[in-house]
Amino acid sequence: MSFISYYYHWEFKTVMTLDHQTRRRFCAEISAIHKELNHTPKNVFEV
């Protein structure tokens, strides 16, 4: 939860009202942005 709160500047309570699938999607989107900014090569084993 702190991962999402930190990057979106949302309160813990706001993040906790999201369902699990939505929180996972936000985490995946943040991670994808970081990988792109860091020029990380695509992992062929990621689904």
Summary of the structure (lengths in Angstrom):
residues: 47
radius of gyration: 12.3
end to end distance: 22.3
largest distance: 35.8
contacts: 85
relative contact order: 0.14
helix: 64%
strand: 0%
